[in-house]
Amino acid sequence: MSETATASSDTRQVITDRADNADNEADKKAEPDYEEIICILNAEIRILDLAIQKIEKDDPRVDALTRQRDELINERRMVRLSEISRPGLAPKDEMFMF
């Protein structure tokens, strides 16, 4: 009976180790692609800029589009700050030196 318990324990350990390895691999792949995110945000901002230019200035949609564009610009700033502040990427004292 103890051999069965030992084998079962060994099997559980192998399964746990494999799950941990899979989690570690998933974590490595889960790191966001900041360049891609910024490119997408830039494209969305540009589309909104073009839409704002096409609409007459007194149209009420201009304010809504401008607010949406400003939100995307702020989001882009946050993504850039996240990219800069990744561990090991840049020393903290150089973080805001552009």
Secondary structure, DSSP 8 states (H G I E B T S, - for coil): -HHHHHHHHHHHHHHHHHHHHHHHHHHHHTS--HHHHHHHHHHHHHHHHHHHHHS-TTSTHHHHHHHHHHHHHHHHHHHHHHHHTSTTTS-GGGTT--
